[in-house]
Amino acid sequence: MNLVLLDIKDFIDPTTVIIKGRRLKHLLSVNKVNENDCLVCGLLNGKIGTGVVIKRSEFFLEMRVELDQDPPEPLPLNIVLALPRPKMLKRIIETVTTLGVKNIYLINSWRVEKSFWQSPLLELNTLEKHMVLGLEQSRDTIMPKIVQKRFFTRFVTEELPLISRNSLRITAHPKTSNICPTGVNQEITLVIGPEGGFIDIEIETLEKHGFLSCHIGQRILKVETAVTFLISRLFS
């Protein structure tokens, strides 16, 4: 845990917090904190600073905190992701949160299995647990926004043009001659398909709305690998 992510409910007065539960267990067993240790802390959707442990027990940690720094700048990226299988999704959510992505859109496509939309992972509180892990890893406090869209054509034709306004529009697609750009210094809206990719009519619909199809080489990557590779390439 690189940052102790605080909730407003943790405060017992303006400068003192009590830590229990999962965070306490991790701090004691992994970070092995003791009294007078100084930890990096941050308030969810707020400032970052430090906390000094003033009391330690197996039941709670009491810390005196001072939060006076801004969190890292978000990545200027909207990710539109065809819903992957649940086990892969939770890893992707943690990864993109760690990398600073704040706008995530989960969409349907022809190759997305209907059963994926019934997964308990898509419940907001479950998604938030994985986003919290990403924030703790990267020393960030700003929770991403995740939006779920079940109707591909309606989303791409009616909502995506507004979401992607003033951004570079890219679809990751292996069956094209265009190579993905590197070092792009502007806002990007990146669309990534399911395992097996988008079907032709879906690519055509995206292209009609200004999305350039790009590939990243001859190798076909798993979605979770491709997401990280694309972000690294676009913002290198």
Contacts in CASP RR format, 6 or more apart in sequence:
PFRMAT RR
TARGET T0000
AUTHOR 0000-0000-0000
METHOD contacts of the structure
MODEL  1
MNLVLLDIKDFIDPTTVIIKGRRLKHLLSVNKVNENDCLVCGLLNGKIGT
GVVIKRSEFFLEMRVELDQDPPEPLPLNIVLALPRPKMLKRIIETVTTLG
VKNIYLINSWRVEKSFWQSPLLELNTLEKHMVLGLEQSRDTIMPKIVQKR
FFTRFVTEELPLISRNSLRITAHPKTSNICPTGVNQEITLVIGPEGGFID
IEIETLEKHGFLSCHIGQRILKVETAVTFLISRLFS
1 23 0 8 1.000
1 26 0 8 1.000
1 27 0 8 1.000
1 30 0 8 1.000
1 31 0 8 1.000
1 136 0 8 1.000
2 40 0 8 1.000
2 136 0 8 1.000
2 137 0 8 1.000
2 138 0 8 1.000
2 139 0 8 1.000
3 40 0 8 1.000
3 41 0 8 1.000
3 42 0 8 1.000
3 48 0 8 1.000
3 135 0 8 1.000
3 136 0 8 1.000
3 138 0 8 1.000
3 139 0 8 1.000
3 140 0 8 1.000
3 141 0 8 1.000
4 19 0 8 1.000
4 23 0 8 1.000
4 27 0 8 1.000
4 39 0 8 1.000
4 40 0 8 1.000
4 41 0 8 1.000
4 42 0 8 1.000
4 51 0 8 1.000
4 63 0 8 1.000
4 136 0 8 1.000
5 23 0 8 1.000
5 41 0 8 1.000
5 42 0 8 1.000
5 44 0 8 1.000
5 132 0 8 1.000
5 135 0 8 1.000
5 136 0 8 1.000
5 141 0 8 1.000
6 17 0 8 1.000
6 41 0 8 1.000
6 42 0 8 1.000
6 43 0 8 1.000
6 44 0 8 1.000
6 65 0 8 1.000
7 43 0 8 1.000
7 44 0 8 1.000
8 43 0 8 1.000
8 44 0 8 1.000
10 17 0 8 1.000
10 18 0 8 1.000
10 19 0 8 1.000
11 17 0 8 1.000
12 18 0 8 1.000
15 64 0 8 1.000
15 65 0 8 1.000
15 66 0 8 1.000
16 54 0 8 1.000
16 62 0 8 1.000
16 63 0 8 1.000
16 64 0 8 1.000
16 65 0 8 1.000
17 41 0 8 1.000
17 62 0 8 1.000
17 63 0 8 1.000
17 65 0 8 1.000
18 60 0 8 1.000
18 61 0 8 1.000
18 62 0 8 1.000
19 27 0 8 1.000
19 60 0 8 1.000
19 61 0 8 1.000
19 62 0 8 1.000
19 63 0 8 1.000
20 59 0 8 1.000
20 60 0 8 1.000
20 61 0 8 1.000
24 59 0 8 1.000
24 60 0 8 1.000
24 61 0 8 1.000
27 33 0 8 1.000
27 39 0 8 1.000
27 61 0 8 1.000
28 56 0 8 1.000
28 58 0 8 1.000
28 61 0 8 1.000
31 39 0 8 1.000
33 39 0 8 1.000
33 53 0 8 1.000
33 56 0 8 1.000
33 61 0 8 1.000
34 53 0 8 1.000
34 56 0 8 1.000
35 53 0 8 1.000
35 54 0 8 1.000
35 55 0 8 1.000
35 56 0 8 1.000
36 52 0 8 1.000
36 53 0 8 1.000
36 54 0 8 1.000
37 52 0 8 1.000
37 53 0 8 1.000
38 50 0 8 1.000
38 51 0 8 1.000
38 52 0 8 1.000
38 53 0 8 1.000
39 50 0 8 1.000
39 51 0 8 1.000
39 52 0 8 1.000
39 53 0 8 1.000
39 63 0 8 1.000
40 48 0 8 1.000
40 49 0 8 1.000
40 50 0 8 1.000
40 51 0 8 1.000
40 139 0 8 1.000
41 48 0 8 1.000
41 49 0 8 1.000
41 50 0 8 1.000
41 51 0 8 1.000
41 63 0 8 1.000
41 65 0 8 1.000
41 67 0 8 1.000
42 48 0 8 1.000
42 49 0 8 1.000
42 65 0 8 1.000
42 67 0 8 1.000
42 71 0 8 1.000
42 141 0 8 1.000
43 67 0 8 1.000
43 141 0 8 1.000
44 135 0 8 1.000
44 141 0 8 1.000
44 143 0 8 1.000
45 141 0 8 1.000
45 142 0 8 1.000
45 143 0 8 1.000
46 67 0 8 1.000
46 71 0 8 1.000
46 141 0 8 1.000
46 142 0 8 1.000
47 67 0 8 1.000
47 68 0 8 1.000
47 69 0 8 1.000
47 70 0 8 1.000
47 71 0 8 1.000
47 141 0 8 1.000
48 67 0 8 1.000
48 69 0 8 1.000
48 70 0 8 1.000
48 71 0 8 1.000
48 139 0 8 1.000
48 141 0 8 1.000
49 65 0 8 1.000
49 66 0 8 1.000
49 67 0 8 1.000
49 68 0 8 1.000
49 69 0 8 1.000
50 65 0 8 1.000
50 66 0 8 1.000
51 63 0 8 1.000
51 64 0 8 1.000
51 65 0 8 1.000
51 66 0 8 1.000
52 63 0 8 1.000
52 64 0 8 1.000
52 65 0 8 1.000
53 61 0 8 1.000
53 62 0 8 1.000
53 63 0 8 1.000
54 62 0 8 1.000
54 63 0 8 1.000
54 64 0 8 1.000
55 61 0 8 1.000
55 62 0 8 1.000
56 62 0 8 1.000
71 139 0 8 1.000
71 140 0 8 1.000
71 141 0 8 1.000
71 142 0 8 1.000
72 100 0 8 1.000
72 138 0 8 1.000
72 139 0 8 1.000
72 140 0 8 1.000
74 100 0 8 1.000
74 101 0 8 1.000
74 102 0 8 1.000
74 142 0 8 1.000
75 99 0 8 1.000
75 100 0 8 1.000
75 101 0 8 1.000
75 102 0 8 1.000
75 231 0 8 1.000
75 235 0 8 1.000
76 167 0 8 1.000
76 186 0 8 1.000
76 187 0 8 1.000
76 188 0 8 1.000
77 101 0 8 1.000
77 103 0 8 1.000
77 187 0 8 1.000
77 188 0 8 1.000
77 189 0 8 1.000
77 190 0 8 1.000
77 231 0 8 1.000
77 234 0 8 1.000
77 235 0 8 1.000
78 103 0 8 1.000
78 105 0 8 1.000
78 163 0 8 1.000
78 164 0 8 1.000
78 167 0 8 1.000
78 187 0 8 1.000
78 188 0 8 1.000
78 189 0 8 1.000
78 190 0 8 1.000
79 96 0 8 1.000
79 101 0 8 1.000
79 103 0 8 1.000
79 104 0 8 1.000
79 105 0 8 1.000
79 190 0 8 1.000
79 192 0 8 1.000
79 227 0 8 1.000
80 105 0 8 1.000
80 107 0 8 1.000
80 160 0 8 1.000
80 163 0 8 1.000
80 189 0 8 1.000
80 190 0 8 1.000
80 191 0 8 1.000
80 192 0 8 1.000
81 92 0 8 1.000
81 104 0 8 1.000
81 105 0 8 1.000
81 106 0 8 1.000
81 107 0 8 1.000
81 191 0 8 1.000
81 192 0 8 1.000
81 193 0 8 1.000
81 223 0 8 1.000
81 227 0 8 1.000
82 106 0 8 1.000
82 107 0 8 1.000
82 108 0 8 1.000
82 109 0 8 1.000
82 111 0 8 1.000
82 112 0 8 1.000
82 192 0 8 1.000
82 193 0 8 1.000
82 194 0 8 1.000
82 197 0 8 1.000
82 198 0 8 1.000
83 89 0 8 1.000
83 106 0 8 1.000
83 107 0 8 1.000
83 108 0 8 1.000
83 112 0 8 1.000
83 116 0 8 1.000
83 117 0 8 1.000
83 148 0 8 1.000
83 194 0 8 1.000
84 92 0 8 1.000
84 116 0 8 1.000
84 194 0 8 1.000
84 195 0 8 1.000
84 223 0 8 1.000
84 224 0 8 1.000
85 113 0 8 1.000
85 116 0 8 1.000
85 195 0 8 1.000
86 116 0 8 1.000
86 119 0 8 1.000
86 121 0 8 1.000
86 122 0 8 1.000
88 222 0 8 1.000
88 223 0 8 1.000
88 224 0 8 1.000
89 106 0 8 1.000
89 119 0 8 1.000
89 121 0 8 1.000
90 121 0 8 1.000
90 130 0 8 1.000
91 224 0 8 1.000
92 223 0 8 1.000
92 224 0 8 1.000
92 227 0 8 1.000
93 104 0 8 1.000
93 127 0 8 1.000
93 130 0 8 1.000
93 131 0 8 1.000
93 146 0 8 1.000
94 130 0 8 1.000
94 131 0 8 1.000
94 133 0 8 1.000
94 134 0 8 1.000
94 137 0 8 1.000
95 134 0 8 1.000
95 224 0 8 1.000
95 227 0 8 1.000
95 228 0 8 1.000
96 104 0 8 1.000
96 144 0 8 1.000
96 227 0 8 1.000
96 231 0 8 1.000
97 130 0 8 1.000
97 131 0 8 1.000
97 133 0 8 1.000
97 134 0 8 1.000
97 135 0 8 1.000
97 138 0 8 1.000
97 140 0 8 1.000
97 144 0 8 1.000
98 134 0 8 1.000
98 135 0 8 1.000
98 137 0 8 1.000
98 138 0 8 1.000
98 140 0 8 1.000
99 138 0 8 1.000
99 228 0 8 1.000
99 231 0 8 1.000
100 138 0 8 1.000
100 140 0 8 1.000
100 144 0 8 1.000
101 144 0 8 1.000
101 231 0 8 1.000
102 142 0 8 1.000
102 144 0 8 1.000
102 145 0 8 1.000
103 144 0 8 1.000
103 145 0 8 1.000
103 147 0 8 1.000
103 163 0 8 1.000
104 144 0 8 1.000
104 145 0 8 1.000
104 146 0 8 1.000
104 147 0 8 1.000
105 146 0 8 1.000
105 147 0 8 1.000
105 148 0 8 1.000
105 149 0 8 1.000
105 155 0 8 1.000
105 163 0 8 1.000
106 122 0 8 1.000
106 146 0 8 1.000
106 147 0 8 1.000
106 148 0 8 1.000
106 149 0 8 1.000
107 149 0 8 1.000
107 150 0 8 1.000
107 152 0 8 1.000
107 155 0 8 1.000
108 117 0 8 1.000
108 149 0 8 1.000
108 150 0 8 1.000
108 151 0 8 1.000
108 152 0 8 1.000
109 152 0 8 1.000
109 193 0 8 1.000
109 194 0 8 1.000
109 197 0 8 1.000
109 198 0 8 1.000
109 199 0 8 1.000
109 202 0 8 1.000
110 152 0 8 1.000
110 198 0 8 1.000
110 199 0 8 1.000
110 202 0 8 1.000
111 193 0 8 1.000
111 194 0 8 1.000
111 195 0 8 1.000
111 196 0 8 1.000
111 197 0 8 1.000
111 198 0 8 1.000
111 199 0 8 1.000
112 194 0 8 1.000
117 150 0 8 1.000
120 126 0 8 1.000
121 127 0 8 1.000
122 148 0 8 1.000
124 146 0 8 1.000
127 146 0 8 1.000
128 143 0 8 1.000
131 143 0 8 1.000
131 144 0 8 1.000
131 146 0 8 1.000
132 143 0 8 1.000
134 140 0 8 1.000
135 141 0 8 1.000
135 142 0 8 1.000
135 143 0 8 1.000
149 155 0 8 1.000
149 159 0 8 1.000
152 202 0 8 1.000
152 205 0 8 1.000
153 205 0 8 1.000
156 202 0 8 1.000
156 205 0 8 1.000
156 206 0 8 1.000
156 209 0 8 1.000
157 205 0 8 1.000
157 209 0 8 1.000
160 189 0 8 1.000
160 209 0 8 1.000
161 209 0 8 1.000
163 189 0 8 1.000
164 189 0 8 1.000
164 211 0 8 1.000
166 187 0 8 1.000
167 186 0 8 1.000
167 187 0 8 1.000
167 188 0 8 1.000
167 189 0 8 1.000
168 181 0 8 1.000
168 184 0 8 1.000
168 186 0 8 1.000
168 187 0 8 1.000
168 188 0 8 1.000
168 189 0 8 1.000
169 188 0 8 1.000
169 189 0 8 1.000
169 191 0 8 1.000
169 209 0 8 1.000
169 210 0 8 1.000
169 211 0 8 1.000
169 212 0 8 1.000
170 180 0 8 1.000
170 181 0 8 1.000
170 188 0 8 1.000
170 189 0 8 1.000
170 190 0 8 1.000
170 191 0 8 1.000
170 211 0 8 1.000
170 212 0 8 1.000
170 214 0 8 1.000
170 234 0 8 1.000
171 190 0 8 1.000
171 191 0 8 1.000
171 192 0 8 1.000
171 193 0 8 1.000
171 198 0 8 1.000
171 203 0 8 1.000
171 206 0 8 1.000
171 207 0 8 1.000
171 211 0 8 1.000
171 212 0 8 1.000
171 213 0 8 1.000
171 214 0 8 1.000
172 180 0 8 1.000
172 190 0 8 1.000
172 191 0 8 1.000
172 192 0 8 1.000
172 193 0 8 1.000
172 214 0 8 1.000
172 215 0 8 1.000
172 216 0 8 1.000
172 226 0 8 1.000
172 230 0 8 1.000
173 193 0 8 1.000
173 197 0 8 1.000
173 198 0 8 1.000
173 203 0 8 1.000
173 213 0 8 1.000
173 214 0 8 1.000
173 215 0 8 1.000
174 197 0 8 1.000
174 215 0 8 1.000
174 217 0 8 1.000
174 220 0 8 1.000
175 203 0 8 1.000
175 213 0 8 1.000
175 215 0 8 1.000
176 213 0 8 1.000
176 214 0 8 1.000
176 215 0 8 1.000
177 215 0 8 1.000
178 212 0 8 1.000
178 213 0 8 1.000
178 214 0 8 1.000
178 215 0 8 1.000
179 214 0 8 1.000
179 215 0 8 1.000
179 216 0 8 1.000
179 217 0 8 1.000
180 214 0 8 1.000
180 215 0 8 1.000
180 216 0 8 1.000
180 230 0 8 1.000
180 233 0 8 1.000
180 234 0 8 1.000
181 214 0 8 1.000
181 233 0 8 1.000
181 234 0 8 1.000
182 233 0 8 1.000
182 234 0 8 1.000
182 236 0 8 1.000
183 233 0 8 1.000
183 234 0 8 1.000
183 235 0 8 1.000
183 236 0 8 1.000
184 234 0 8 1.000
184 235 0 8 1.000
188 234 0 8 1.000
189 211 0 8 1.000
190 230 0 8 1.000
190 231 0 8 1.000
190 234 0 8 1.000
191 206 0 8 1.000
191 211 0 8 1.000
192 223 0 8 1.000
192 226 0 8 1.000
192 227 0 8 1.000
192 230 0 8 1.000
193 223 0 8 1.000
194 223 0 8 1.000
195 222 0 8 1.000
195 223 0 8 1.000
198 206 0 8 1.000
203 213 0 8 1.000
206 213 0 8 1.000
207 213 0 8 1.000
216 226 0 8 1.000
216 229 0 8 1.000
216 230 0 8 1.000
216 233 0 8 1.000
221 229 0 8 1.000
END
